[in-house]
Amino acid sequence: MYRNVSRGIFFEIDGTLADSDAAMQRVFAEFATTLGRSVGDAEFAALSGPPAAILIATLKRNWSLPQKLTELIQLYDRLADVAFEHVAPVPAAAATLEAAFGQGFKIGIVTSNGAARCRRWLATAGLARFVDIVVGGDEVCLGKPDPEPYLMALARSGCARDASIAVENSAHGAKSALAARLRVFGFAPEGRADLEWPEPVRLIGALDELMMELTRPRFRRAAGR
């Protein structure tokens, strides 16, 4: 099968391919409890997006934690590794990746999660065979909403910016992809449609809507097909 490597689809993994929102919220709660702190829903939402190292450095400062940053990151990583062992794919994740792969798209993961954790999860979920590249939050300096992760994905994949898209589940992630000048689809199932999505993000309520959107004449013309 010939694959046109200039066309790419880049997915966030947390809450987009992996049904991980509740699991990661438990990780934050357990992380905080272990340190004698607590994290409310609003604080969890505000912290979502940056790579773990930046997030934990922020918490260390905000909470005046005495532990070394490396110790805190190791604690978080242990908790997140265990939690991800039990995370299931979102509905239609496998079918969407298979369809995109079959249509000749190169597929990448661009995430604030750790690269090794993502690769393990993709293998366990049976999705690794569709994925060409992974850009993890531990591989970038700035992370989302900076464009760095998506610029790295474009460079690694060899995909053309004007023929590639990003699929994100947060405003932080969408801003990152938009800053890299990618078209962006916002994955907005129940509970996320009312987020303050930046323009011109196009919302989808389920992953299986994505391939229908990509076959519309407007997108095919924009991608030069």
C-alpha positions as a LaTeX table, in Angstrom:
\begin{tabular}{lrrr}
\hline
Residue & $x$ (\AA) & $y$ (\AA) & $z$ (\AA) \\
\hline
Met1 & 0.00 & 0.00 & 0.00 \\
Tyr2 & 1.40 & 3.39 & $-1.00$ \\
Arg3 & 1.25 & 6.04 & 1.70 \\
Asn4 & 1.51 & 9.73 & 0.91 \\
Val5 & 3.90 & 10.82 & 3.64 \\
Ser6 & 3.16 & 14.51 & 3.05 \\
Arg7 & $-0.30$ & 14.15 & 4.65 \\
Gly8 & $-0.39$ & 13.85 & 8.42 \\
Ile9 & $-2.88$ & 13.57 & 11.25 \\
Phe10 & $-1.49$ & 14.41 & 14.67 \\
Phe11 & $-3.45$ & 13.33 & 17.74 \\
Glu12 & $-3.21$ & 14.26 & 21.40 \\
Ile13 & $-3.48$ & 10.97 & 23.24 \\
Asp14 & $-4.96$ & 11.99 & 26.61 \\
Gly15 & $-8.72$ & 12.26 & 26.36 \\
Thr16 & $-8.60$ & 11.96 & 22.57 \\
Leu17 & $-7.41$ & 8.43 & 21.76 \\
Ala18 & $-7.12$ & 7.28 & 25.37 \\
Asp19 & $-10.10$ & 7.57 & 27.70 \\
Ser20 & $-7.75$ & 8.87 & 30.36 \\
Asp21 & $-9.32$ & 12.01 & 31.81 \\
Ala22 & $-10.68$ & 10.35 & 34.95 \\
Ala23 & $-7.49$ & 8.32 & 35.43 \\
Met24 & $-5.26$ & 11.38 & 35.20 \\
Gln25 & $-7.48$ & 13.31 & 37.57 \\
Arg26 & $-7.04$ & 10.46 & 40.08 \\
Val27 & $-3.28$ & 10.63 & 39.51 \\
Phe28 & $-3.25$ & 14.32 & 40.37 \\
Ala29 & $-5.43$ & 13.72 & 43.41 \\
Glu30 & $-3.19$ & 10.90 & 44.67 \\
Phe31 & $-0.07$ & 12.95 & 43.93 \\
Ala32 & $-1.48$ & 15.83 & 45.95 \\
Thr33 & $-2.66$ & 13.60 & 48.81 \\
Thr34 & 0.75 & 11.98 & 49.10 \\
Leu35 & 2.19 & 15.47 & 49.57 \\
Gly36 & $-0.49$ & 16.56 & 52.03 \\
Arg37 & $-2.27$ & 18.76 & 49.51 \\
Ser38 & $-5.50$ & 18.65 & 47.50 \\
Val39 & $-6.42$ & 19.51 & 43.92 \\
Gly40 & $-9.90$ & 20.71 & 43.03 \\
Asp41 & $-11.55$ & 20.34 & 39.63 \\
Ala42 & $-10.81$ & 23.96 & 38.70 \\
Glu43 & $-7.13$ & 23.63 & 39.55 \\
Phe44 & $-6.88$ & 20.35 & 37.66 \\
Ala45 & $-8.42$ & 21.98 & 34.58 \\
Ala46 & $-6.07$ & 24.95 & 34.82 \\
Leu47 & $-3.05$ & 22.63 & 34.98 \\
Ser48 & $-4.05$ & 20.49 & 32.02 \\
Gly49 & $-1.92$ & 20.92 & 28.92 \\
Pro50 & 1.73 & 21.57 & 29.87 \\
Pro51 & 4.29 & 18.72 & 30.04 \\
Ala52 & 4.52 & 17.00 & 33.42 \\
Ala53 & 7.86 & 18.58 & 34.31 \\
Ile54 & 6.47 & 22.10 & 33.85 \\
Leu55 & 3.25 & 21.22 & 35.63 \\
Ile56 & 5.05 & 19.74 & 38.63 \\
Ala57 & 7.51 & 22.63 & 38.78 \\
Thr58 & 4.48 & 24.94 & 38.93 \\
Leu59 & 2.96 & 22.91 & 41.76 \\
Lys60 & 6.27 & 22.85 & 43.63 \\
Arg61 & 6.37 & 26.64 & 43.51 \\
Asn62 & 2.66 & 27.19 & 44.24 \\
Trp63 & 2.61 & 24.70 & 47.12 \\
Ser64 & 6.11 & 25.57 & 48.45 \\
Leu65 & 7.06 & 21.89 & 48.36 \\
Pro66 & 10.42 & 21.07 & 49.98 \\
Gln67 & 11.12 & 17.98 & 47.86 \\
Lys68 & 13.53 & 18.12 & 44.95 \\
Leu69 & 11.88 & 18.53 & 41.56 \\
Thr70 & 13.36 & 15.23 & 40.36 \\
Glu71 & 11.79 & 13.41 & 43.32 \\
Leu72 & 8.39 & 14.95 & 42.59 \\
Ile73 & 8.58 & 14.03 & 38.90 \\
Gln74 & 9.52 & 10.45 & 39.80 \\
Leu75 & 6.51 & 10.23 & 42.13 \\
Tyr76 & 4.18 & 11.55 & 39.47 \\
Asp77 & 5.61 & 9.20 & 36.82 \\
Arg78 & 5.13 & 6.15 & 39.04 \\
Leu79 & 1.50 & 7.04 & 39.66 \\
Ala80 & 0.82 & 7.84 & 35.99 \\
Asp81 & 2.47 & 4.63 & 34.75 \\
Val82 & 0.23 & 2.51 & 36.98 \\
Ala83 & $-2.90$ & 4.47 & 36.06 \\
Phe84 & $-2.29$ & 4.17 & 32.31 \\
Glu85 & $-2.12$ & 0.39 & 32.53 \\
His86 & $-5.90$ & 0.40 & 33.00 \\
Val87 & $-6.92$ & 3.11 & 30.49 \\
Ala88 & $-9.08$ & 2.00 & 27.56 \\
Pro89 & $-9.22$ & 3.59 & 24.09 \\
Val90 & $-12.07$ & 5.99 & 23.42 \\
Pro91 & $-14.87$ & 4.65 & 21.20 \\
Ala92 & $-13.86$ & 4.44 & 17.53 \\
Ala93 & $-10.16$ & 5.12 & 18.25 \\
Ala94 & $-8.97$ & 1.96 & 16.51 \\
Ala95 & $-11.39$ & 2.36 & 13.58 \\
Thr96 & $-10.37$ & 6.00 & 13.08 \\
Leu97 & $-6.65$ & 5.28 & 13.08 \\
Glu98 & $-7.12$ & 2.32 & 10.76 \\
Ala99 & $-9.19$ & 4.42 & 8.36 \\
Ala100 & $-6.69$ & 7.28 & 8.39 \\
Phe101 & $-3.81$ & 4.85 & 7.87 \\
Gly102 & $-5.69$ & 3.21 & 5.01 \\
Gln103 & $-6.31$ & 6.60 & 3.40 \\
Gly104 & $-2.56$ & 7.21 & 3.27 \\
Phe105 & $-2.20$ & 9.62 & 6.17 \\
Lys106 & 0.93 & 9.50 & 8.26 \\
Ile107 & $-0.16$ & 9.34 & 11.90 \\
Gly108 & 1.55 & 11.02 & 14.82 \\
Ile109 & 0.97 & 11.42 & 18.53 \\
Val110 & 1.70 & 14.90 & 19.91 \\
Thr111 & 1.11 & 14.87 & 23.62 \\
Ser112 & 2.00 & 16.40 & 26.95 \\
Asn113 & 2.23 & 12.85 & 28.31 \\
Gly114 & 5.53 & 10.99 & 28.44 \\
Ala115 & 6.69 & 9.43 & 25.17 \\
Ala116 & 7.59 & 6.02 & 26.62 \\
Arg117 & 4.28 & 5.79 & 28.51 \\
Cys118 & 2.39 & 6.61 & 25.32 \\
Arg119 & 4.24 & 3.99 & 23.30 \\
Arg120 & 3.51 & 1.33 & 25.94 \\
Trp121 & $-0.17$ & 2.26 & 25.96 \\
Leu122 & $-0.41$ & 2.25 & 22.15 \\
Ala123 & 1.12 & $-1.22$ & 22.06 \\
Thr124 & $-1.18$ & $-2.52$ & 24.80 \\
Ala125 & $-4.25$ & $-1.00$ & 23.10 \\
Gly126 & $-3.29$ & $-2.53$ & 19.74 \\
Leu127 & $-2.87$ & 0.88 & 18.10 \\
Ala128 & 0.91 & 1.08 & 17.72 \\
Arg129 & 0.86 & $-0.46$ & 14.23 \\
Phe130 & $-0.92$ & 2.64 & 12.90 \\
Val131 & 1.36 & 5.24 & 14.51 \\
Asp132 & 4.46 & 6.57 & 12.75 \\
Ile133 & 5.84 & 9.04 & 15.29 \\
Val134 & 5.38 & 10.09 & 18.91 \\
Val135 & 6.32 & 13.50 & 20.30 \\
Gly136 & 6.07 & 13.37 & 24.09 \\
Gly137 & 5.96 & 16.18 & 26.59 \\
Asp138 & 9.30 & 14.99 & 27.97 \\
Glu139 & 10.93 & 15.57 & 24.57 \\
Val140 & 10.19 & 19.30 & 24.26 \\
Cys141 & 11.34 & 22.37 & 26.15 \\
Leu142 & 8.21 & 24.52 & 26.19 \\
Gly143 & 5.24 & 22.28 & 25.47 \\
Lys144 & 1.68 & 23.27 & 24.70 \\
Pro145 & 0.35 & 25.93 & 24.09 \\
Asp146 & 3.69 & 26.76 & 22.45 \\
Pro147 & 3.91 & 25.48 & 18.84 \\
Glu148 & 7.13 & 23.55 & 19.58 \\
Pro149 & 5.52 & 20.07 & 19.88 \\
Tyr150 & 3.74 & 20.36 & 16.52 \\
Leu151 & 6.75 & 21.88 & 14.78 \\
Met152 & 8.75 & 18.90 & 16.03 \\
Ala153 & 6.05 & 16.51 & 14.74 \\
Leu154 & 6.14 & 18.10 & 11.30 \\
Ala155 & 9.92 & 17.86 & 11.20 \\
Arg156 & 10.00 & 14.23 & 12.36 \\
Ser157 & 7.21 & 13.06 & 10.10 \\
Gly158 & 8.20 & 14.95 & 6.96 \\
Cys159 & 4.57 & 15.94 & 6.51 \\
Ala160 & 3.53 & 19.14 & 4.77 \\
Arg161 & 1.94 & 21.68 & 7.10 \\
Asp162 & $-0.80$ & 22.63 & 4.64 \\
Ala163 & $-1.79$ & 18.99 & 4.10 \\
Ser164 & $-1.84$ & 17.99 & 7.78 \\
Ile165 & $-4.23$ & 18.41 & 10.71 \\
Ala166 & $-4.24$ & 18.15 & 14.48 \\
Val167 & $-6.91$ & 16.59 & 16.68 \\
Glu168 & $-6.96$ & 18.08 & 20.17 \\
Asn169 & $-9.16$ & 17.88 & 23.25 \\
Ser170 & $-8.18$ & 21.11 & 24.97 \\
Ala171 & $-7.81$ & 24.79 & 24.26 \\
His172 & $-4.11$ & 24.61 & 25.23 \\
Gly173 & $-3.50$ & 21.90 & 22.67 \\
Ala174 & $-5.54$ & 23.62 & 20.00 \\
Lys175 & $-3.57$ & 26.85 & 20.49 \\
Ser176 & $-0.33$ & 24.91 & 20.10 \\
Ala177 & $-1.42$ & 23.38 & 16.79 \\
Leu178 & $-2.84$ & 26.66 & 15.50 \\
Ala179 & 0.41 & 28.44 & 16.36 \\
Ala180 & 2.17 & 25.84 & 14.19 \\
Arg181 & $-0.32$ & 26.86 & 11.44 \\
Leu182 & $-2.14$ & 23.52 & 11.29 \\
Arg183 & $-5.83$ & 22.97 & 10.74 \\
Val184 & $-7.31$ & 21.83 & 14.02 \\
Phe185 & $-10.24$ & 19.60 & 14.93 \\
Gly186 & $-11.43$ & 19.86 & 18.52 \\
Phe187 & $-12.56$ & 16.56 & 20.00 \\
Ala188 & $-15.56$ & 17.76 & 21.98 \\
Pro189 & $-17.79$ & 14.97 & 23.23 \\
Glu190 & $-20.36$ & 15.71 & 25.90 \\
Gly191 & $-18.89$ & 18.07 & 28.47 \\
Arg192 & $-16.22$ & 19.60 & 26.25 \\
Ala193 & $-18.20$ & 21.44 & 23.58 \\
Asp194 & $-18.54$ & 24.45 & 25.87 \\
Leu195 & $-14.79$ & 24.93 & 26.32 \\
Glu196 & $-13.40$ & 28.23 & 25.08 \\
Trp197 & $-12.07$ & 26.79 & 21.84 \\
Pro198 & $-9.95$ & 29.21 & 19.82 \\
Glu199 & $-10.96$ & 30.08 & 16.29 \\
Pro200 & $-10.99$ & 28.51 & 13.74 \\
Val201 & $-11.12$ & 25.08 & 15.45 \\
Arg202 & $-13.73$ & 22.74 & 13.95 \\
Leu203 & $-15.46$ & 20.62 & 16.60 \\
Ile204 & $-16.30$ & 16.93 & 16.32 \\
Gly205 & $-18.33$ & 15.08 & 18.92 \\
Ala206 & $-16.92$ & 11.62 & 18.20 \\
Leu207 & $-13.75$ & 10.32 & 16.57 \\
Asp208 & $-15.61$ & 8.55 & 13.80 \\
Glu209 & $-16.76$ & 11.98 & 12.55 \\
Leu210 & $-13.16$ & 12.82 & 11.68 \\
Met211 & $-12.81$ & 10.75 & 8.53 \\
Met212 & $-16.17$ & 12.01 & 7.27 \\
Glu213 & $-14.89$ & 15.58 & 7.69 \\
Leu214 & $-11.65$ & 14.79 & 5.89 \\
Thr215 & $-13.48$ & 13.43 & 2.85 \\
Arg216 & $-15.48$ & 16.63 & 2.38 \\
Pro217 & $-14.58$ & 18.42 & $-0.88$ \\
Arg218 & $-13.46$ & 21.55 & 0.97 \\
Phe219 & $-10.76$ & 19.68 & 2.88 \\
Arg220 & $-9.68$ & 17.65 & $-0.11$ \\
Arg221 & $-9.22$ & 20.86 & $-2.14$ \\
Ala222 & $-7.28$ & 22.48 & 0.71 \\
Ala223 & $-5.01$ & 19.46 & 0.93 \\
Gly224 & $-4.34$ & 19.63 & $-2.79$ \\
Arg225 & $-6.20$ & 16.46 & $-3.71$ \\
\hline
\end{tabular}
